[in-house]
């Protein structure tokens, strides 16, 4: 997480998949704050995401 000027270094990466379909554009919201964040992933009625909300620790 970067503050102030918004300059930072990449420290890692991650990917996610449900076995056959990765999380695609428009199906998630990422909200970050000073103490962490929440990733909300939306599915469809026939292919739900359970649980939809995931806490992200940014410490």
One Martini backbone bead per residue (centre of mass of N, CA, C, O) as a GRO file, in nm:
protein
   59
    1UNK     BB    1   0.097   0.035   0.022
    2UNK     BB    2   0.036   0.373  -0.063
    3UNK     BB    3   0.144   0.706   0.006
    4UNK     BB    4   0.106   1.021  -0.091
    5UNK     BB    5   0.271   0.994  -0.391
    6UNK     BB    6   0.245   0.681  -0.487
    7UNK     BB    7   0.516   0.533  -0.410
    8UNK     BB    8   0.641   0.199  -0.490
    9UNK     BB    9   0.691  -0.147  -0.422
   10UNK     BB   10   0.700  -0.453  -0.530
   11UNK     BB   11   0.629  -0.757  -0.315
   12UNK     BB   12   0.397  -0.905  -0.487
   13UNK     BB   13   0.170  -1.177  -0.578
   14UNK     BB   14  -0.150  -1.290  -0.726
   15UNK     BB   15  -0.385  -1.558  -0.776
   16UNK     BB   16  -0.713  -1.663  -0.910
   17UNK     BB   17  -0.920  -1.965  -0.889
   18UNK     BB   18  -1.201  -2.208  -0.950
   19UNK     BB   19  -1.057  -2.428  -1.172
   20UNK     BB   20  -1.167  -2.258  -1.463
   21UNK     BB   21  -1.212  -1.945  -1.354
   22UNK     BB   22  -1.113  -1.649  -1.334
   23UNK     BB   23  -1.108  -1.352  -1.221
   24UNK     BB   24  -1.290  -1.092  -1.362
   25UNK     BB   25  -1.371  -0.822  -1.498
   26UNK     BB   26  -1.635  -0.681  -1.297
   27UNK     BB   27  -1.634  -0.911  -1.034
   28UNK     BB   28  -1.491  -0.685  -0.849
   29UNK     BB   29  -1.390  -0.543  -0.525
   30UNK     BB   30  -1.146  -0.299  -0.401
   31UNK     BB   31  -1.083  -0.205  -0.057
   32UNK     BB   32  -0.868   0.044   0.078
   33UNK     BB   33  -0.691   0.108   0.382
   34UNK     BB   34  -0.483   0.176   0.648
   35UNK     BB   35  -0.571  -0.135   0.783
   36UNK     BB   36  -0.691  -0.240   0.503
   37UNK     BB   37  -0.923  -0.476   0.340
   38UNK     BB   38  -1.164  -0.558   0.066
   39UNK     BB   39  -1.272  -0.846  -0.112
   40UNK     BB   40  -1.520  -0.858  -0.372
   41UNK     BB   41  -1.687  -1.142  -0.513
   42UNK     BB   42  -1.875  -1.205  -0.807
   43UNK     BB   43  -2.124  -1.401  -0.922
   44UNK     BB   44  -2.365  -1.635  -0.999
   45UNK     BB   45  -2.637  -1.823  -0.951
   46UNK     BB   46  -2.477  -2.080  -1.091
   47UNK     BB   47  -2.182  -1.927  -0.983
   48UNK     BB   48  -2.093  -1.890  -0.688
   49UNK     BB   49  -1.942  -1.700  -0.421
   50UNK     BB   50  -1.785  -1.870  -0.137
   51UNK     BB   51  -1.713  -1.625  -0.010
   52UNK     BB   52  -1.728  -1.284  -0.109
   53UNK     BB   53  -1.568  -1.192   0.143
   54UNK     BB   54  -1.228  -1.052   0.188
   55UNK     BB   55  -0.971  -1.010   0.398
   56UNK     BB   56  -0.705  -0.760   0.409
   57UNK     BB   57  -0.372  -0.755   0.507
   58UNK     BB   58  -0.156  -0.441   0.534
   59UNK     BB   59   0.105  -0.481   0.748
   0.00000   0.00000   0.00000
